[in-house]
């Protein structure tokens, strides 16, 4: 009989490692001064108020993750 707590523990460990790697990658990209904006990203700057919503970037990341996860899930 499989203990469900072991499965949950493994899932949390893998998720934590993924978040750590993603966080380090984002941190290093920010430190390098690398900024990238796609043409569909929304940036509003009015006086001392500014907002940035990366719409096109979110769509692109969603498409890439969908392709990757569908490829992995078809095993």
MODELLER restraints for C-alpha pairs under 7 A, 6 or more apart:
rsr = mdl.restraints
at = mdl.atoms
rsr.add(forms.Gaussian(group=physical.xy_distance, feature=features.Distance(at['CA:38:A'], at['CA:56:A']), mean=6.13, stdev=0.5))
rsr.add(forms.Gaussian(group=physical.xy_distance, feature=features.Distance(at['CA:38:A'], at['CA:57:A']), mean=6.36, stdev=0.5))
rsr.add(forms.Gaussian(group=physical.xy_distance, feature=features.Distance(at['CA:40:A'], at['CA:55:A']), mean=6.15, stdev=0.5))
rsr.add(forms.Gaussian(group=physical.xy_distance, feature=features.Distance(at['CA:40:A'], at['CA:56:A']), mean=4.68, stdev=0.5))
rsr.add(forms.Gaussian(group=physical.xy_distance, feature=features.Distance(at['CA:41:A'], at['CA:53:A']), mean=6.08, stdev=0.5))
rsr.add(forms.Gaussian(group=physical.xy_distance, feature=features.Distance(at['CA:41:A'], at['CA:54:A']), mean=4.39, stdev=0.5))
rsr.add(forms.Gaussian(group=physical.xy_distance, feature=features.Distance(at['CA:41:A'], at['CA:55:A']), mean=4.96, stdev=0.5))
rsr.add(forms.Gaussian(group=physical.xy_distance, feature=features.Distance(at['CA:41:A'], at['CA:56:A']), mean=5.30, stdev=0.5))
rsr.add(forms.Gaussian(group=physical.xy_distance, feature=features.Distance(at['CA:41:A'], at['CA:57:A']), mean=6.82, stdev=0.5))
rsr.add(forms.Gaussian(group=physical.xy_distance, feature=features.Distance(at['CA:42:A'], at['CA:52:A']), mean=5.75, stdev=0.5))
rsr.add(forms.Gaussian(group=physical.xy_distance, feature=features.Distance(at['CA:42:A'], at['CA:53:A']), mean=5.07, stdev=0.5))
rsr.add(forms.Gaussian(group=physical.xy_distance, feature=features.Distance(at['CA:42:A'], at['CA:54:A']), mean=6.05, stdev=0.5))
rsr.add(forms.Gaussian(group=physical.xy_distance, feature=features.Distance(at['CA:42:A'], at['CA:55:A']), mean=6.66, stdev=0.5))
rsr.add(forms.Gaussian(group=physical.xy_distance, feature=features.Distance(at['CA:43:A'], at['CA:51:A']), mean=5.81, stdev=0.5))
rsr.add(forms.Gaussian(group=physical.xy_distance, feature=features.Distance(at['CA:43:A'], at['CA:52:A']), mean=4.42, stdev=0.5))
rsr.add(forms.Gaussian(group=physical.xy_distance, feature=features.Distance(at['CA:43:A'], at['CA:53:A']), mean=6.37, stdev=0.5))
rsr.add(forms.Gaussian(group=physical.xy_distance, feature=features.Distance(at['CA:44:A'], at['CA:50:A']), mean=5.48, stdev=0.5))
rsr.add(forms.Gaussian(group=physical.xy_distance, feature=features.Distance(at['CA:44:A'], at['CA:51:A']), mean=5.28, stdev=0.5))
rsr.add(forms.Gaussian(group=physical.xy_distance, feature=features.Distance(at['CA:44:A'], at['CA:52:A']), mean=6.45, stdev=0.5))
rsr.add(forms.Gaussian(group=physical.xy_distance, feature=features.Distance(at['CA:45:A'], at['CA:51:A']), mean=6.58, stdev=0.5))
